[in-house]
Amino acid sequence: MHEVLVKGILSAQNGMNIYRGCTHGCIYCDSRSRCYQILHDFVDIEIKLNAPELLEDALRRKRKKCMIGTGAMTDPYIHLEEKLGNMRKCMELIHSYGFGLAIQTKSARILRDLDLLRKINEKAKCVVQMTLTAFDEALCKIIEPNVSTTKERFEVLKRMRDNGIPTVVWLSPILPFINDNEENIRGILDYCIDAKVRGIICFGIGLTLREGNREYFYKKLDEHFPGLKARYIERYGNAYQINSPNNDRLMNIFKRTCKSHGILCEIDECFNYLHKFEERNEPQQLMLPGLD
């Protein structure tokens, strides 16, 4: 790890990443793409040392309350968070200033901060987002090797359900010729139904590959799925969007299942929900007769 001082922490859309790089080791990780200009070794985590101070300053200056998003580029619950606690510091500020939180992770470490998630959700709105890609536990440990398994994430979703904290699942990415099958999709959807998730984000059955993450992905295919790299190159070349040949059939299953269980599944609907700030009503003070 290495520490840096940065000039700002919130994006124009009120998103933040308190770390850069990741140690989860997911073989498909888009954040490895060179376009994001992570110039250090990806597993050498960059710690934004002044992130809490910058966040407090930004929240203090905001005229309107809003949802603060985190986890889009780097999971806030990477291994270092256990001892650093920087995400917790930021969450304490979000709660203190009355903002909402939309947090995305693949780690059961988030349960450490369940008390704060509940407090934020009581005051404003807190949405926990979990990525689910592989229903089969053995496969999950191959494609997402250093993070909580799908079943462990499902247990997190149920804990959130039981504590009244809304959840959204990212059903993405789904890897052609690996987990792009009906059994996998239905298994994940069954988890989502059981956990009563509010919405599921799915951009289609497939993944994206570009310079940086493509090379790492192909290296891992050679390690775990011999011969599959050649199949990818033959079918997709250097395409950015890698669509599964099963896309249409599986997306039909996905949308029918979501709609029959009242789960948001349209992309715009899901993102509108994540971005909509909902301040809880404060108890009204009773007025005594004859008093102004």
Secondary structure, DSSP 8 states (H G I E B T S, - for coil): -EEE--S----TTSEE-SEES-SS--TT-GGGSGGG---S-TTS-EEETTHHHHHHHHHHH-SS--EEEE-SSS-TTSTTHHHH-HHHHHHHHHHHTT-EEEEEES-GGGGGGHHHHHHHHHHS-EEEEEE---SSHHHHHHHSTTS--HHHHHHHHHHHHHTT--EEEE-----TTTT-SHHHHHHHHHHHHHHT-SEEE---SEEE--TTHHHHHHHHHHHHSTTHHHHHHHHHTT-SEEE-TTHHHHHHHHHHHHHHTT-B-SHHHHHHHHH-------------TT--
